[in-house]
């Protein structure tokens, strides 16, 4: 049976201007690595008119790869993958109770999320295309996931992307706030943008034509 998961996703992003300093801070705070550095290939699917995006929805196929022995990324051809749906969500009672304020959406990205593990990414892509969906954006990153002792339910994800280094903090609102404070951030620094929107902003700054958010080929060998 494929593994499925449904949950309300609450998360923020944080820019990391000094990754060495951040790693030292994580070490001092005794953060525990719960998932080692892993390469991710993500492909978003939508209709030709991008109706999902306009309605605040997302369909994604994600392939994860790591090879500790050689440091190289293995083949992702028809590899096992994770199919994800994200859609609009209203703040849960627990989230509102944690903040005591109704402006939670001002600082946190909240989505309903459904995920299922699939045996073959290429086969899943053919199914989506048969349903009228097409690949519209591909992006890559390397992700390392940490947890803080004593902060239950919080995931700290260090993402190396082609447009910079970011942290994603995911979990209950109170846990995100506490983790961010420990890392030296305030709510004013919280980001709700997707990697797609961060990439488009980076292209505008650099005067480049947008495409897919991909690493140079040599980066994938490190």
C-alpha positions as CSV (number, residue, x, y, z in Angstrom):
1,X,0.0,0.0,0.0
2,X,1.3,3.5,-0.8
3,X,2.1,5.6,2.2
4,X,-0.3,8.6,2.5
5,X,-0.2,11.6,4.8
6,X,-2.7,14.4,5.4
7,X,-2.0,17.4,7.6
8,X,-2.2,21.1,8.0
9,X,1.1,22.6,7.1
10,X,2.2,25.7,9.0
11,X,5.6,27.1,7.9
12,X,7.9,30.1,7.4
13,X,11.1,30.7,5.5
14,X,14.1,32.7,6.8
15,X,17.0,34.1,4.8
16,X,20.5,32.8,5.9
17,X,23.1,35.4,5.1
18,X,25.9,33.5,7.0
19,X,25.5,29.7,6.7
20,X,28.7,29.0,8.6
21,X,27.5,31.1,11.5
22,X,24.1,29.4,11.4
23,X,25.7,26.0,11.5
24,X,27.7,27.0,14.6
25,X,24.6,28.3,16.2
26,X,22.7,25.1,15.6
27,X,25.6,23.2,17.1
28,X,25.6,25.4,20.2
29,X,21.9,24.9,20.6
30,X,22.4,21.1,20.4
31,X,20.2,20.8,17.3
32,X,20.0,17.2,16.2
33,X,20.3,16.2,12.6
34,X,17.3,14.0,11.8
35,X,17.7,13.8,8.0
36,X,21.2,14.2,6.3
37,X,21.9,16.5,3.4
38,X,19.6,15.3,0.6
39,X,19.3,16.4,-3.0
40,X,15.7,17.1,-4.1
41,X,14.3,17.4,-7.7
42,X,10.8,19.0,-7.6
43,X,8.4,19.4,-10.5
44,X,5.2,21.4,-10.3
45,X,2.2,20.5,-12.5
46,X,-0.6,22.7,-13.7
47,X,-3.2,23.2,-16.4
48,X,-2.1,25.1,-19.6
49,X,-3.9,28.2,-18.1
50,X,-2.3,27.6,-14.7
51,X,-5.6,27.3,-13.0
52,X,-4.2,25.6,-9.9
53,X,-1.8,28.4,-9.2
54,X,-4.5,31.0,-9.6
55,X,-6.6,29.2,-7.0
56,X,-3.8,28.8,-4.5
57,X,-3.3,25.1,-5.2
58,X,-0.2,23.0,-6.0
59,X,0.6,19.6,-7.4
60,X,4.2,18.4,-7.1
61,X,6.3,15.4,-7.8
62,X,9.5,15.3,-5.6
63,X,12.4,12.9,-6.0
64,X,15.0,12.6,-3.2
65,X,18.5,11.3,-3.6
66,X,21.6,10.9,-1.5
67,X,24.8,8.8,-2.0
68,X,27.1,8.9,1.0
69,X,29.7,6.7,-0.5
70,X,30.5,8.7,-3.6
71,X,28.9,12.1,-2.8
72,X,27.3,11.9,-6.2
73,X,23.6,12.0,-7.0
74,X,22.2,8.7,-8.3
75,X,19.9,8.4,-11.3
76,X,16.4,9.9,-10.9
77,X,14.9,8.2,-13.9
78,X,11.6,6.8,-12.8
79,X,12.8,6.8,-9.2
80,X,10.5,6.5,-6.2
81,X,8.9,9.9,-5.5
82,X,6.5,11.8,-3.3
83,X,3.3,13.2,-4.9
84,X,2.1,16.3,-3.0
85,X,-1.1,18.4,-3.1
86,X,-1.3,21.7,-1.3
87,X,-4.4,23.8,-1.1
88,X,-5.8,26.8,0.8
89,X,-6.4,26.3,4.5
90,X,-8.0,28.4,7.3
91,X,-6.1,28.8,10.5
92,X,-6.9,25.9,12.9
93,X,-8.2,26.4,16.4
94,X,-4.9,25.2,17.8
95,X,-3.0,27.8,15.7
96,X,-5.3,30.6,16.8
97,X,-5.1,29.6,20.4
98,X,-1.3,29.5,20.3
99,X,-1.1,33.1,19.1
100,X,-4.3,34.6,20.6
101,X,-4.5,36.8,17.5
102,X,-6.4,36.5,14.3
103,X,-3.6,38.0,12.1
104,X,-1.8,34.7,12.0
105,X,-1.9,34.6,8.2
106,X,0.1,37.8,8.1
107,X,3.2,35.9,9.3
108,X,2.7,32.2,8.6
109,X,2.0,30.2,5.5
110,X,-0.8,27.7,6.2
111,X,-1.8,25.0,3.7
112,X,-3.7,21.8,3.7
113,X,-1.4,19.1,2.5
114,X,-1.9,15.6,1.1
115,X,1.1,13.4,0.3
116,X,1.5,9.9,-1.1
117,X,4.6,7.9,-1.9
118,X,4.7,6.5,-5.4
119,X,6.9,3.8,-6.9
120,X,7.8,5.6,-10.1
121,X,8.0,9.4,-10.8
122,X,7.8,9.0,-14.6
123,X,4.7,6.8,-14.3
124,X,3.1,9.4,-12.0
125,X,4.0,12.1,-14.5
126,X,2.3,10.3,-17.3
127,X,-0.9,9.9,-15.2
128,X,-0.9,13.7,-14.4
129,X,-0.4,14.5,-18.1
130,X,-3.3,12.2,-19.0
131,X,-5.4,14.3,-16.7
132,X,-4.5,17.5,-18.5
133,X,-1.7,18.7,-16.3
134,X,1.7,19.7,-17.6
135,X,5.1,20.4,-15.9
136,X,5.3,24.1,-15.4
137,X,8.3,24.6,-13.1
138,X,11.2,22.5,-11.9
139,X,13.4,23.5,-9.0
140,X,16.3,21.8,-7.1
141,X,17.7,22.1,-3.6
142,X,19.8,20.3,-1.0
143,X,18.0,19.9,2.3
144,X,19.3,19.0,5.8
145,X,16.7,18.6,8.5
146,X,17.2,19.3,12.2
147,X,15.2,19.3,15.4
148,X,15.7,21.2,18.7
149,X,15.7,19.4,22.0
150,X,12.6,20.5,24.0
151,X,10.7,22.0,21.1
152,X,8.1,19.4,20.1
153,X,6.8,19.2,16.6
154,X,9.3,21.6,15.0
155,X,11.3,20.8,11.9
156,X,14.2,23.0,11.0
157,X,15.1,22.5,7.4
158,X,18.3,24.1,6.0
159,X,17.8,24.5,2.2
160,X,20.6,25.2,-0.2
161,X,19.0,26.6,-3.4
162,X,20.2,28.2,-6.7
163,X,19.0,31.5,-5.3
164,X,20.5,31.4,-1.9
165,X,20.4,29.6,1.5
166,X,17.1,29.5,3.4
167,X,15.7,28.0,6.6
168,X,12.2,26.5,6.6
169,X,10.6,26.2,10.0
170,X,7.6,23.9,10.1
171,X,5.3,23.0,13.0
172,X,3.0,24.6,15.5
173,X,3.0,28.4,15.6
174,X,4.4,28.6,19.1
175,X,7.2,26.2,18.2
176,X,8.1,28.1,15.1
177,X,8.2,31.4,17.1
178,X,10.4,29.8,19.8
179,X,12.8,28.2,17.3
180,X,13.1,31.4,15.3
181,X,14.0,33.4,18.4
182,X,16.7,30.9,19.4
183,X,18.2,31.2,15.9
184,X,18.2,35.0,16.2
185,X,15.2,35.9,14.0
186,X,12.1,38.0,14.7
187,X,8.6,37.8,13.1
188,X,9.4,40.7,10.9
189,X,11.9,38.5,9.1
190,X,9.5,35.7,8.4
191,X,8.9,34.9,4.7
192,X,5.8,33.2,3.3
193,X,7.0,33.1,-0.3
194,X,7.4,29.9,-2.3
195,X,10.7,29.0,-3.9
196,X,9.1,29.8,-7.2
197,X,8.3,33.4,-6.2
198,X,11.8,33.8,-4.7
199,X,13.3,32.6,-7.9
200,X,11.2,35.0,-10.0
201,X,12.3,37.9,-7.8
202,X,15.9,36.8,-8.2
203,X,15.5,36.8,-12.0
204,X,14.0,40.3,-11.9
205,X,16.9,41.6,-9.8
206,X,19.5,40.0,-12.2
207,X,17.6,40.9,-15.4
208,X,17.4,37.3,-16.4
209,X,14.7,35.5,-18.3
210,X,12.9,33.0,-15.9
211,X,13.1,29.3,-16.6
212,X,13.6,26.4,-14.1
213,X,15.5,26.9,-10.8
214,X,18.3,24.5,-11.3
215,X,21.9,24.1,-10.1
216,X,24.9,24.0,-12.5
217,X,25.7,20.4,-13.3
218,X,28.9,20.5,-11.2
219,X,27.0,21.5,-8.1
220,X,25.2,18.2,-8.0
221,X,28.5,16.3,-7.6
222,X,29.3,18.1,-4.2
